[in-house]
């Protein structure tokens, strides 16, 4: 092989002689290493696309938690007194002109599950009423003071920038526990990121396999008895026949005719060899458990922890939904008190939860059969105050 460098000249303008390198015939060694696994980024946009928008298990689990939590009715107390009508209840029932209370809270819980953070903001309208709006987590940055304490939120929308103070009820940051970050919460879906990517990649691999006539990768080995290699014409004809006659889902099941010393050798594992369904169900179970949904409620086989569906549904409310709603209620109460009064307190109405109806009926039956309790004691035992209050 000849290399000619036009700028390589000897003193006086003479061109240097052409350098010739000899390529020795013989074998060569290809060095390679295993590629590292690539995982979805842990930011809100990436997990929303790869999780909620592309994975059926993550989508259903997030919706199940968010919808169940958003459907729980609110109670409002001022001191020890319960209010049936109050500006806070009106605002929670209709936070803004675009959303009803259930839609607003469903989006808030969705932000918490996918980002670990939620940012409700309160605005005062021209009529003197107040509205609640949600800021998208990926557009918000926390601003800290010199001591490291959060004091404001920077919200960006396109080229627009706005700083919202975290005081006087202007905005609130809701976070889930993060062991390594002081200002931002940790998304539950982030704990199942490996399982999420495994489940998504299994679905992509299965689709690619179906597009390839459900055949795993392989090679045609040419080993004639008399030796020799395929000619260029034979190689081109064989390649065209494989692509036009056997590739694609529409040609699945066609028998492959091998001639002249050709033999098919599989070069990858089949779905059965990979234990495909068991691996996919295991990944789906990890996703469900990270979000807090019993796998039975998502139709994932192989989980016999709960005696029946009713027990799984009850555990779902007790272990996932109610702790999340109670946490949000306490944060909202502390946020709204400077605006609506120091005694204002939000809580959820456990009696309005359909998923706990059987548990509530069992409690009432036990208390009602307790003859040693007075009527007032029975009312307190089930969570009601004295008559007339």
Secondary structure, DSSP 8 states (H G I E B T S, - for coil): -EE--TT-B-TTS-B---EE-----S---------------SSHHHHIIIIITT-HHHHHHHHHHHHHHHTS-EEEEETTEEESS-HHHHHHHS-SSS--HHHHHHHHHHHHHHHSEEEEEEEE-TTS-EEEEEE-GGGEEEEE-TTS-EEEEEEEETTEEEEEESSTTSEEEEE---TT-SSS---GGGGGHHHHHHHHHHHHHHHHHHHTTT---EEEEE--TT-----HHHHHHHHHHHHHHT-SGGGTT------TTEEEEE-S--TTTTTHHHHHHHHHHHHHHHHT--GGGGT-TT---SSSHHHHHHHHIIIIIHHHHHHHHHHHHHHHHHHH-TTEEEEE-GGG-GGGHHHHHHHHHHHHT-TTS-HHHHHHHTT---TT-
